[in-house]
Amino acid sequence: MNMQVSIIQVGNSKGIRLSKTLLEKYKITDKVELVLEDDCIILKPVAEPRKNWEEAFAEMHKNGDDKLLMDSVFEDENWD
């Protein structure tokens, strides 16, 4: 899909305005990644790979899903 947007004045700089629909569709919040390729500028949402992990781990603990699946690898080793 191609779309034209106007360049707007933002202080001493210029920028583009993205609609609420686009922001929601692509889950854009505070930052975007700017990718420069040949004659194109690509805006990509910034992924937050560990977002909500704390809540997920708390839920796992509550359900007892945070147990080790196998014993320690070094259980039979003698380190003396």
TORBA-409035 format. One record per residue (C-alpha): residue in three letters; x, y, z. Coordinates in Angstrom, 3 decimals. Each point is the difference from the previous one (the first is absolute). Layout:
> residu | X | Y | Z
> ALA | X | Y | Z
...
END
This chain:
> residu | X | Y | Z
> MET | 0.000 | 0.000 | 0.000
> ASN | 1.293 | 3.463 | -0.823
> MET | -1.121 | 3.163 | 1.712
> GLN | 0.883 | 3.671 | -0.324
> VAL | 0.454 | 2.107 | 3.137
> SER | 0.942 | 3.634 | 0.375
> ILE | 3.254 | 1.226 | 1.498
> ILE | -0.799 | 2.271 | 2.962
> GLN | 2.018 | 2.505 | 2.016
> VAL | 1.011 | -1.306 | 3.464
> GLY | 1.970 | 2.731 | 1.781
> ASN | 3.188 | 0.522 | -2.011
> SER | -0.402 | -3.385 | -1.695
> LYS | -2.504 | -1.643 | -2.314
> GLY | -1.947 | -3.188 | 0.495
> ILE | -2.953 | -2.101 | -1.086
> ARG | -3.251 | -0.627 | 1.830
> LEU | -1.246 | -3.591 | 0.294
> SER | -3.686 | -0.679 | 0.532
> LYS | -1.291 | -1.733 | 3.125
> THR | -1.114 | -2.892 | -2.219
> LEU | 3.539 | -0.581 | -1.295
> LEU | 1.510 | 0.308 | 3.482
> GLU | -2.415 | -2.589 | 1.376
> LYS | 0.244 | -2.376 | -2.972
> TYR | 3.809 | -0.152 | 0.156
> LYS | 0.200 | 0.298 | 3.811
> ILE | 2.126 | 3.146 | -0.132
> THR | 0.287 | 1.733 | 3.363
> ASP | 3.012 | 2.186 | 0.815
> LYS | 2.700 | -0.975 | -2.492
> VAL | 0.456 | -1.358 | -3.511
> GLU | 3.037 | -1.507 | -1.685
> LEU | 1.078 | 1.951 | -3.067
> VAL | 1.351 | -2.253 | -2.777
> LEU | 1.758 | 1.672 | -2.933
> GLU | 0.069 | -2.123 | -3.169
> ASP | 1.079 | 1.369 | -3.359
> ASP | -2.604 | 2.677 | -0.722
> CYS | -2.453 | -1.084 | 2.753
> ILE | -0.551 | 0.926 | 3.636
> ILE | -1.799 | -2.737 | 1.934
> LEU | -1.567 | 0.552 | 3.421
> LYS | -0.262 | -3.127 | 2.151
> PRO | -1.464 | -0.361 | 3.492
> VAL | 2.639 | -0.535 | 2.681
> ALA | -0.449 | -3.488 | 1.403
> GLU | 0.176 | -0.429 | 3.752
> PRO | 1.115 | -3.639 | 0.271
> ARG | -0.284 | -0.246 | 3.789
> LYS | -3.159 | 2.051 | 0.448
> ASN | -2.380 | -1.491 | 2.608
> TRP | 2.427 | -2.789 | 0.966
> GLU | -0.315 | 0.866 | 3.678
> GLU | -3.760 | -0.599 | -0.069
> ALA | 0.411 | -3.179 | -2.065
> PHE | 2.571 | -1.423 | 2.426
> ALA | -2.229 | 0.844 | 2.973
> GLU | -2.863 | -1.880 | -1.677
> MET | 2.294 | -2.966 | -0.727
> HIS | 1.069 | -0.100 | 3.652
> LYS | -3.615 | 0.167 | 1.162
> ASN | -0.829 | -2.985 | -2.231
> GLY | 3.134 | -1.948 | 1.001
> ASP | 1.371 | 0.175 | -3.539
> ASP | 3.391 | 1.396 | 1.048
> LYS | 1.632 | -3.274 | 1.079
> LEU | 3.193 | -1.333 | -1.577
> LEU | -0.643 | -2.594 | -2.696
> MET | 3.214 | -1.895 | 0.701
> ASP | 2.424 | -0.328 | 2.891
> SER | 3.215 | 1.950 | 0.137
> VAL | 2.487 | -1.201 | -2.612
> PHE | 2.794 | 0.006 | 2.584
> GLU | -1.868 | -1.902 | 2.727
> ASP | 2.467 | -2.935 | 0.057
> GLU | 3.182 | 2.047 | -0.426
> ASN | 2.554 | 0.151 | 2.801
> TRP | 1.600 | 3.460 | 0.114
> ASP | 2.431 | -0.716 | 2.864
END
